[in-house]
Amino acid sequence: ILALQTENDELSAEYKAMLLLWQNQEPETREICSTSTFKSWMDYRAITSKSSKQYQYQLEATSDKNYGFRMIDGYLLVAMGPQYGPVGSKYIIQFEDGKVINAMIGDIKHQGCTSSDGSMIEFIVDSKVLPKSIKSSGDFNQLFNGSIAMIKEVNS
């Protein structure tokens, strides 16, 4: 996605995710626990426990200038259900529209597989950078259209 490409033309997160698929590792496909198209967001400042791994990741993370995605080493930080592993677990996620991202669990959803809004994935962002249309809708579906079509765990 051009929106995720950095100013100095580094590889976009989508391209990096595709490269991971073609490397020698064989990522394990994981079960998709929801077909909801809603993809919520949370501000990284909501993570306040200074002794947690989640908080330490936010100290390391940088914010994408276009959408406010919090990122570490090309991975977008997201919150997912506990069945997807501990904080720090890495995934390649493809959406129905064909877009692919690298994602790292930066927080755990406590409601189970989805949040009360039905979202399986919650992007961790800097809400001060988040576009108004996404901020008001609460949903990243306009950027990543459709439900999650594939999720593969990356063995780091």
Rosetta silent file (secondary structure, phi, psi, omega in degrees, C-alpha in Angstrom):
SEQUENCE: ILALQTENDELSAEYKAMLLLWQNQEPETREICSTSTFKSWMDYRAITSKSSKQYQYQLEATSDKNYGFRMIDGYLLVAMGPQYGPVGSKYIIQFEDGKVINAMIGDIKHQGCTSSDGSMIEFIVDSKVLPKSIKSSGDFNQLFNGSIAMIKEVNS
SCORE:     score description
SCORE:     0.000 S_00000001
   1 L     0.000  129.432  179.874    0.000    0.000    0.000 S_00000001
   2 H   -61.377  -32.823 -179.179    1.448    3.340   -0.971 S_00000001
   3 H   -61.944  -25.824 -178.239    0.002    4.869    2.195 S_00000001
   4 H   -95.153   -3.270  179.403    2.287    2.647    4.262 S_00000001
   5 L   -75.452  139.428 -178.002    5.406    3.387    2.224 S_00000001
   6 L   -80.606  166.067 -177.724    7.844    5.622    4.048 S_00000001
   7 L   -57.461  -37.326 -175.619    9.112    8.951    2.772 S_00000001
   8 L   -92.865   25.522  173.900   12.509    7.570    1.796 S_00000001
   9 L    60.480   30.861  170.693   10.977    4.776   -0.331 S_00000001
  10 L   -64.921  165.591  178.915   11.724    1.919    2.049 S_00000001
  11 L   -60.572  138.536  176.839    9.733   -1.205    1.324 S_00000001
  12 L   -68.791  159.300  178.370    6.070   -0.870    2.218 S_00000001
  13 H   -61.203  -36.252  179.327    4.711   -3.090    5.001 S_00000001
  14 H   -62.513  -44.930 -178.899    2.609   -4.929    2.402 S_00000001
  15 H   -66.182  -40.833  177.810    5.676   -5.765    0.312 S_00000001
  16 H   -61.376  -39.518  179.054    7.639   -6.863    3.384 S_00000001
  17 H   -63.309  -41.827  178.973    4.762   -9.176    4.347 S_00000001
  18 H   -64.724  -37.840  177.392    4.791  -10.747    0.896 S_00000001
  19 H   -61.480  -39.291  178.259    8.555  -11.275    1.141 S_00000001
  20 H   -60.847  -36.578  179.293    8.060  -13.153    4.401 S_00000001
  21 H   -63.129  -31.018 -175.216    5.662  -15.506    2.629 S_00000001
  22 H   -93.337   -4.550  178.343    8.342  -16.371    0.077 S_00000001
  23 L   -73.120  173.700 -176.376   11.170  -16.930    2.531 S_00000001
  24 L   -64.315  -23.984 -178.075   12.230  -20.419    3.566 S_00000001
  25 L   -68.195  150.442  178.614   10.103  -20.424    6.695 S_00000001
  26 L  -110.986   90.483 -179.247    6.733  -22.133    6.529 S_00000001
  27 L   -62.111  144.370 -179.999    4.322  -19.955    8.528 S_00000001
  28 E   -86.045  125.218  176.277    1.507  -21.856   10.220 S_00000001
  29 E   -71.003  134.054 -179.197   -1.989  -20.897    9.053 S_00000001
  30 L  -109.842  157.611  179.488   -4.196  -20.050   12.022 S_00000001
  31 L   -68.934  138.860  175.505   -7.964  -20.254   12.425 S_00000001
  32 L   -92.577  119.867 -171.633   -9.920  -17.086   11.672 S_00000001
  33 L   -94.147   -0.048  179.318  -12.312  -16.633   14.579 S_00000001
  34 L  -155.595  144.451  176.281  -14.552  -13.930   13.069 S_00000001
  35 L  -104.215   11.395  179.045  -15.805  -12.881    9.650 S_00000001
  36 L   -61.798  143.372  176.458  -16.602   -9.333   10.777 S_00000001
  37 L   -91.400   -6.774 -178.829  -15.315   -6.589    8.469 S_00000001
  38 L   -74.716  128.201  178.314  -14.991   -4.144   11.377 S_00000001
  39 L  -127.041   99.033 -173.351  -11.349   -3.398   12.265 S_00000001
  40 E   -78.856  178.280  177.335  -11.186   -1.147   15.300 S_00000001
  41 E  -139.216  158.547  173.027   -8.371    0.973   16.709 S_00000001
  42 E  -139.054  146.094  177.277   -7.072    1.963   20.099 S_00000001
  43 E   -77.211  137.990 -177.791   -4.723    4.770   21.067 S_00000001
  44 H   -62.589  -22.090 -179.579   -1.360    3.541   22.314 S_00000001
  45 H   -70.192  -10.885  176.733   -1.662    5.887   25.300 S_00000001
  46 H   -74.139  -13.763  177.310   -4.365    3.557   26.707 S_00000001
  47 L   -88.839  107.630 -169.854   -1.548    1.137   27.602 S_00000001
  48 L  -118.822   -9.767 -178.643   -0.486    2.455   30.997 S_00000001
  49 L   -77.477  102.352 -173.652    1.052   -0.407   32.993 S_00000001
  50 L   -62.785  -20.186 -179.704    4.731    0.567   32.919 S_00000001
  51 L   -89.746   -2.655 -176.194    5.872   -2.923   33.950 S_00000001
  52 L   -86.069  155.445  174.949    4.079   -4.644   31.035 S_00000001
  53 H   -63.932  -35.805  178.145    5.599   -5.866   27.780 S_00000001
  54 H   -57.067  -45.930 -179.150    2.854   -3.912   26.000 S_00000001
  55 H   -66.197  -41.697  178.911    4.110   -0.657   27.527 S_00000001
  56 H   -61.866  -38.304  176.789    7.740   -1.476   26.705 S_00000001
  57 H   -62.174  -37.841 -179.646    6.775   -2.049   23.063 S_00000001
  58 H   -67.808  -26.708  175.380    5.196    1.398   22.937 S_00000001
  59 H   -70.354  -30.589  179.100    8.478    2.905   24.095 S_00000001
  60 H   -84.295  -28.771 -170.250   10.191    1.197   21.113 S_00000001
  61 L   -72.156  155.350  171.919    7.465    1.834   18.533 S_00000001
  62 E  -118.824  163.451 -179.610    7.237    4.665   16.026 S_00000001
  63 E  -106.493  131.720  172.886    4.105    6.111   14.442 S_00000001
  64 L   -63.460  137.792 -174.610    3.353    5.974   10.711 S_00000001
  65 L   -76.064  -17.252 -177.064    2.865    9.546    9.472 S_00000001
  66 L   -92.443  -39.345 -175.119   -0.238    8.787    7.358 S_00000001
  67 L  -124.462   -7.921 -179.392   -2.440    6.700    9.671 S_00000001
  68 L    80.530    8.906  177.965   -0.695    6.747   13.035 S_00000001
  69 E   -53.960  132.712  172.305   -0.023    2.994   13.016 S_00000001
  70 E   -83.907  130.104 -172.022    2.365    2.093   15.836 S_00000001
  71 E  -135.992  147.593  171.239    5.149   -0.010   14.325 S_00000001
  72 E  -134.086  122.159  176.866    8.242   -1.981   15.307 S_00000001
  73 L    49.712   42.647  177.613   10.590   -3.288   12.587 S_00000001
  74 L    82.221    0.626  177.960    7.910   -3.093    9.877 S_00000001
  75 E  -100.497  130.383  174.446    5.231   -4.822   11.988 S_00000001
  76 E   -78.897  129.664  178.985    1.996   -2.987   12.764 S_00000001
  77 E   -79.287  131.906 -177.690    1.122   -3.357   16.440 S_00000001
  78 E  -137.275  160.719  169.841   -2.352   -4.786   16.999 S_00000001
  79 E  -104.042  135.813  178.782   -4.500   -6.174   19.782 S_00000001
  80 E  -140.480  168.806  179.711   -5.850   -9.689   19.241 S_00000001
  81 L   -65.843  156.387 -176.723   -7.514  -12.399   21.300 S_00000001
  82 H   -62.061  -22.286  179.751   -5.451  -14.500   23.701 S_00000001
  83 H   -68.706  -11.763  178.730   -5.761  -17.607   21.487 S_00000001
  84 H   -91.748    5.136  173.828   -3.330  -15.962   19.034 S_00000001
  85 L   107.797  179.426 -176.711   -0.503  -16.070   21.517 S_00000001
  86 L   -77.561  169.552  172.981    1.320  -13.740   23.854 S_00000001
  87 L   -55.321  134.109 -177.822    2.343  -10.150   23.261 S_00000001
  88 L   104.145  -14.941  177.274    5.136  -10.194   20.688 S_00000001
  89 L   -63.718  141.883 -175.330    3.630  -12.942   18.490 S_00000001
  90 E  -116.670  142.995 -176.931    3.991  -12.079   14.792 S_00000001
  91 E  -138.983  154.815  165.601    1.563  -12.690   11.947 S_00000001
  92 E  -106.654  123.239 -177.104    1.052  -12.160    8.239 S_00000001
  93 E  -121.162  128.650  176.428   -2.556  -11.095    7.758 S_00000001
  94 E  -114.870  136.732  178.860   -4.353  -10.894    4.418 S_00000001
  95 E   -98.835  166.061 -178.342   -7.719   -9.191    4.002 S_00000001
  96 L   -56.893  -29.409 -179.482  -10.453  -10.036    1.494 S_00000001
  97 L   -78.823    1.193  178.130   -9.348   -7.147   -0.751 S_00000001
  98 L    93.625  -11.899  179.477   -5.938   -8.848   -1.129 S_00000001
  99 L   -68.815  144.351 -175.870   -3.977   -6.375    1.003 S_00000001
 100 E  -127.828  138.655  176.049   -1.403   -7.980    3.293 S_00000001
 101 E  -130.402  156.629  165.352    0.208   -6.651    6.473 S_00000001
 102 E   -92.222  131.687 -179.907    2.828   -7.764    8.962 S_00000001
 103 E  -131.245  144.756  175.250    1.297   -7.597   12.433 S_00000001
 104 E  -127.080  133.934  178.410    2.715   -8.054   15.922 S_00000001
 105 E   -68.526  118.010  178.749    0.539   -8.507   18.970 S_00000001
 106 E  -110.474   -5.027  176.799    1.061   -5.402   21.061 S_00000001
 107 E  -164.978  157.613 -178.321   -1.891   -5.953   23.389 S_00000001
 108 E  -110.067  132.633  174.118   -4.350   -8.735   24.227 S_00000001
 109 L   -75.209  131.313 -177.290   -8.123   -8.412   23.852 S_00000001
 110 L   -91.889   -8.313 -178.622   -9.730   -9.511   27.107 S_00000001
 111 L   -84.879   -2.401 -176.148  -13.179  -10.198   25.641 S_00000001
 112 L   110.894 -139.524 -176.358  -12.021  -13.321   23.789 S_00000001
 113 L   -64.332  -40.830 -176.399  -11.769  -13.607   20.013 S_00000001
 114 L  -128.842  163.485  170.217  -13.380  -10.243   19.255 S_00000001
 115 L   -78.849  172.393  179.853  -14.153   -6.950   20.892 S_00000001
 116 L   -61.305  -20.981  178.030  -17.779   -6.064   21.609 S_00000001
 117 L   -84.466   -0.879  178.360  -17.841   -4.322   18.197 S_00000001
 118 L    93.036   -4.830 -176.821  -17.041   -7.645   16.470 S_00000001
 119 L   -75.599  133.781  177.700  -13.487   -6.757   15.445 S_00000001
 120 L   -86.508  -26.994 -178.900  -10.942   -9.557   15.487 S_00000001
 121 L  -126.493  136.200  179.284   -8.045   -7.141   15.046 S_00000001
 122 E  -125.504  114.957 -178.250   -7.617   -3.781   16.732 S_00000001
 123 E   -74.245  134.740  175.909   -4.906   -1.503   15.353 S_00000001
 124 E   -92.601  121.573 -171.255   -2.784    0.297   17.940 S_00000001
 125 E  -135.020  168.365  166.708   -2.360    3.864   16.726 S_00000001
 126 L   -95.069  105.677 -174.251   -1.418    7.418   17.612 S_00000001
 127 L   -65.252  -16.916  177.233   -4.903    8.960   17.491 S_00000001
 128 L   -71.484  -19.491  179.301   -3.376   12.418   16.981 S_00000001
 129 L  -101.825  -21.802 -175.259   -2.281   11.263   13.492 S_00000001
 130 L   -56.038  129.546  177.572   -5.328    9.112   12.689 S_00000001
 131 L   -58.578  146.183 -176.603   -7.389   10.508    9.762 S_00000001
 132 H   -58.180  -36.932 -177.866  -10.717   12.050   10.837 S_00000001
 133 H   -64.276  -38.776  178.435  -12.768    9.619    8.730 S_00000001
 134 H   -76.019  -38.486  179.148  -11.272    6.599   10.518 S_00000001
 135 H   -60.933  -43.307 -176.868  -11.372    8.309   13.894 S_00000001
 136 H   -75.017  -35.920  179.674  -15.085    9.066   13.552 S_00000001
 137 H   -79.824  -26.163 -177.364  -16.090    5.671   12.124 S_00000001
 138 L    76.997   10.081 -167.812  -13.831    3.743   14.520 S_00000001
 139 L  -134.566  132.970  176.523  -13.093    1.374   11.643 S_00000001
 140 L   -91.137   11.434 -178.150  -10.119    0.677    9.347 S_00000001
 141 L   -62.173  -27.293  178.114  -12.324   -1.198    6.833 S_00000001
 142 L   -67.692  -21.976  177.302  -12.000    1.693    4.371 S_00000001
 143 L   -95.828  -42.621  178.434   -8.245    0.978    4.191 S_00000001
 144 L  -118.408   91.824 -170.036   -8.308   -2.825    4.568 S_00000001
 145 L   -78.934  135.376  176.586  -11.610   -3.843    2.972 S_00000001
 146 L    93.197 -179.416  179.305  -13.436   -6.987    3.986 S_00000001
 147 L   -82.101  176.372  176.017  -12.847   -9.544    6.673 S_00000001
 148 E   -74.014  125.273 -178.069   -9.571  -11.326    7.402 S_00000001
 149 E   -95.370  -28.964 -178.524   -9.055  -13.919    4.680 S_00000001
 150 E  -154.251  142.481  174.293   -5.828  -15.498    5.963 S_00000001
 151 E  -139.092  125.196 -179.448   -3.677  -15.318    9.045 S_00000001
 152 E  -126.868  133.692  177.937   -0.289  -17.014    9.287 S_00000001
 153 E   -78.483  135.333  177.298    2.001  -17.070   12.291 S_00000001
 154 E   -95.834  125.449  177.114    5.572  -15.993   11.592 S_00000001
 155 L   -85.593  109.297 -178.197    8.194  -18.094   13.344 S_00000001
 156 L   -91.751    0.000    0.000   10.810  -15.620   14.496 S_00000001
